[in-house]
Amino acid sequence: MNLFLLLAAVAVAIVVAAAAAARWRIAHSGARAESSYRNLTCYELAYLAGGPERAAETVIARLVSIGAARLASSGRVHKVKAGRMDGDPVEEAVAGVVARRSGLTVAALKQEVARSVAVQELGKSLSGEGLLLTDGSKALLRGWSRLLLWAGVAALAGVVVTLVRLFGAPSTYALFALLVFGGTAVAAWVALRGHRRYMRAPVTPSGRAALAAARRGTTPATSPCPSRSRA
């Protein structure tokens, strides 16, 4: 029985290792797209760097900086009557939310903007250009994440069963099984967090190249956000 527990622990550990490695394989697969060298707006770069939430933060900060919205000391964002947007769909989406629901907290506004059609379309556009993972790759990664979750649950169950065995019939096999199960459970939790963090902005090699170029300032990828029109 104790030998069986050790073999089971090793099997679960192999599953966790495979599921954890899947993110690396998926994230680094695919050729670099030529579109990674075109001009990217700051909203596109923000999306690549941190997903829809980062893009939402960026546009909110910009609208406040140009006076299209007002940030109160209470942390709430209020509408400003003067001035209209210059047609950028993401800015228009945020301005529309602020106009309809003036007084939202920054956190609530960010969540609503991140779920808006304009920001979701921004992500679809980047995915279509090869800078973010395709829907198929994301579905595959979600499948590995589910497997990772169940493997982690199995590892925790293994810890409990092995502890019971250790109290009843101590052995070297059981001790090693406990160590493997425990380490596997921790590894599964860390890997699952990594999967979920990556899924917020699943960047491809092309997307990483565009971000790296923008940070170095060596390509046109550092183009500024659209400027507000002034009549």
Stockholm file with secondary structure:
# STOCKHOLM 1.0

chainA/1-231         MNLFLLLAAVAVAIVVAAAAAARWRIAHSGARAESSYRNLTCYELAYLAGGPERAAETVIARLVSIGAARLASSGRVHKVKAGRMDGDPVEEAVAGVVARRSGLTVAALKQEVARSVAVQELGKSLSGEGLLLTDGSKALLRGWSRLLLWAGVAALAGVVVTLVRLFGAPSTYALFALLVFGGTAVAAWVALRGHRRYMRAPVTPSGRAALAAARRGTTPATSPCPSRSRA
#=GR chainA/1-231 SS CHHHHHHHHHHHHHHHHHHHHHHHHHHTCSCCCGGGGSCCCHHHHHHHHHHHHHHHHHHHHHHHHTTSEEECTTSEEEECSSCCCCSCHHHHHHHHHHHHSTTEEHHHHHHHHHTSHHHHHHHHHHHHTTSBCCHHHHHHHHHHHHHHHHHHHHHHHHHHHHHHHHHHSCCHHHHHHHHHHHHHHHHHHHHHHHHHHHHHSCBCHHHHHHHHHHHHTCSGGGCCCCCCCCC
#=GC SS_cons         CHHHHHHHHHHHHHHHHHHHHHHHHHHTCSCCCGGGGSCCCHHHHHHHHHHHHHHHHHHHHHHHHTTSEEECTTSEEEECSSCCCCSCHHHHHHHHHHHHSTTEEHHHHHHHHHTSHHHHHHHHHHHHTTSBCCHHHHHHHHHHHHHHHHHHHHHHHHHHHHHHHHHHSCCHHHHHHHHHHHHHHHHHHHHHHHHHHHHHSCBCHHHHHHHHHHHHTCSGGGCCCCCCCCC
//
